[in-house]
Amino acid sequence: LPMVDDSFRASLQNGKGENELVCHEESGDSSVLSSGMKAVFVSVGDDPYKLLKNGVAQLAEETGSFLTLDQKKLPPSVDEFGWCTWDAFYSD
């Protein structure tokens, strides 16, 4: 998972060579400099869905900077949505 750390964000991009993956870090402002950042969270397993869910949960716990969907309360306005909107935005 690419990460965001302070003023920088990371993205994974194709490298120049075959089977090459590059971690690109950027702030969006060429005058902002950094000496390093937490850029990528790596996890290994057979089920990509579990890896993603567990990885996001581990990052949320480690960084303390966000909550996962199952930790958030739905706003009251959700009760006014029709079933199509609910399915599109709030179903598993």
N, C-alpha and C positions, 0 to 999 in steps of 0.2 A: 504494500500500500504506500503510495507516495504521501508525504506528510507536509504540514505547514508548521513552521517554527519561527516565532517572532515575526520579522518582516519578510521572510522568504517562504516560497513554496517550491516543492519538488514535483517533477513529472518524469515519467519513464518514456524514453523515446528510442526509436531505432538507431543503432550505431551505424558506422560506415561499413563495417565488415559483416560477413554472413553470421547469423546467430549472435549478434552483438546488441546488448542493451545498455543504454546510457542514462544515468541519472542527471537530469538538468535542473539546476537550482536558479531561481530568479526572484527578484524583488519587484520588478516593474519600474524600477528607478535606477538608472546607471550610476548615480552618485551614492547609493546605499551599498556599503561593503559589509562583508561578513568573514569571520575567520573559521566558520564551520557551522553545521546545523545537524539536527536529527532529520535525516532525509527520507529514509525508507524503512518500513517495518516488514520483515520477512518471516513467513511461517511455512511449515512443510506438512503435507498430509494428502489424503486421497480424495476428500470431499471439498471441492472449491467453495461451496455454499457455507459449510461449517467453518472453513478457514477464514472466510471473509467476515462472518458474524462474530466469531471468537476473536479475530484480530482487531476488529473495530472496538469490541468490548475491552480488550486488553489495553489498547491505546487510550480509550476514554478513562480507564482507571489510572493508568500511568501518568497521563498528562493532566488530568483533572480539568481539561479545558472544554469539554462537551459531554452531553448525555446521549446515550443510545436511545433508539426509538422506544424500546420497552421500558425505559426509565422516565419517559416524558408523559405528561398528562395531556389528553386531547382537549382542545379548547371547546367551550360550549357551542360555538358556531358550527361545529361538526354535526350537531343534531339537526341542523337545517339543510344539510346536503341530501340530495337524492341518492339512490343506491348506486347509480353509475359513477358519480363523483367519489363516493365512499370506496368502491372497488378500485377506481383508478389511483387513489392516493393513500388509502389507509388499510388495505388488506394485505395479508402475507402472501 
